[in-house]
Amino acid sequence: MEANVVDLRRNTGKILKALKQRERITLSRRGKPVGRIVPIEEDTHAVDILAHPAFGMWKDAAEKSVPETVRDMRKGRFHDL
């Protein structure tokens, strides 16, 4: 579909309907193309959180409580001297 700036302002409903039907829209100004409006790709960027390597990285550190672990991580670098 092709639309100009005036169509974008006056016929927004038609443009949204075209996007819903997965159409690409070329936007022109004074007869020259200036941009493209494309529909969002559904589920292509979905990430499985459970598959991320950082998920569950502390599962083996059950020996210390959470406050102890955080306290150890926040110690200053001169604390051990």
N, C-alpha and C positions, 0 to 999 in steps of 0.2 A: 504494500500500500504506500502511496505517496501522499504527503500532506505538507501544507505550508504553515507558516506561523499563525496566520489568521485561522486556519482550520484547527490548529492546536488550541486556540483560545475559544473558538465558537462551537466546535464539534468534539469536545473532549470525550463525550460519551461514545462516539463512534470509534475514536482512537483506542479507548480502553477496551471496547468490544473486540476490536481487531487484535489487540494484545492478548486478550483472553483466548482468542482462537489461534494463538501462537504465530501470528503474522509479524513480520518485521516492517517497521515504518521508516521511510526515508523522509526526513524533514528538510524542507527547502525554504530559502528566503530569496525573493526576487528571481525565482526560477532556477537558482543554483543550489544544489544539495549542500547542506551544512552539517548534517548529523544523522544519526540513525538511532531509533528507539527499538530495542529488542526485548522480547519477553524474558523473564527470569527463568533460568533452567531449574526445574524442580528436582530436589534430592540429589543433585550431582555433587554437592559440597557436603553432604551428610558425613559426619565422622563418627565412627564407633568409639565411644569413650573407653569402653572396657578393653579395647585392643591397643590403646595407647601404652607405651612402655612405662610411663610414670604412674599409671594406675596400680595401686597396691605395692608401691616400692617400700613402704614402711611396714608391711605385714609381718616381716621377720623380726622387727624391733619391739616385740611385746614385752621384753624384759624390763624396760623403763616405762614410767607413766608419761603421758603427753607433757605435763608441766616440766618434768625432769629433762625430757628430750629438748624442749624449747629452751630451757635455761642453759643447757649445755651448748646449744647452737648459738646463743646470744652472748656467750662469754666474750670478754674482750681478748685481744690477742696477747696481752701481757699478763693475763690471769694465771697462766701456767708457769710463769717465771719465778 
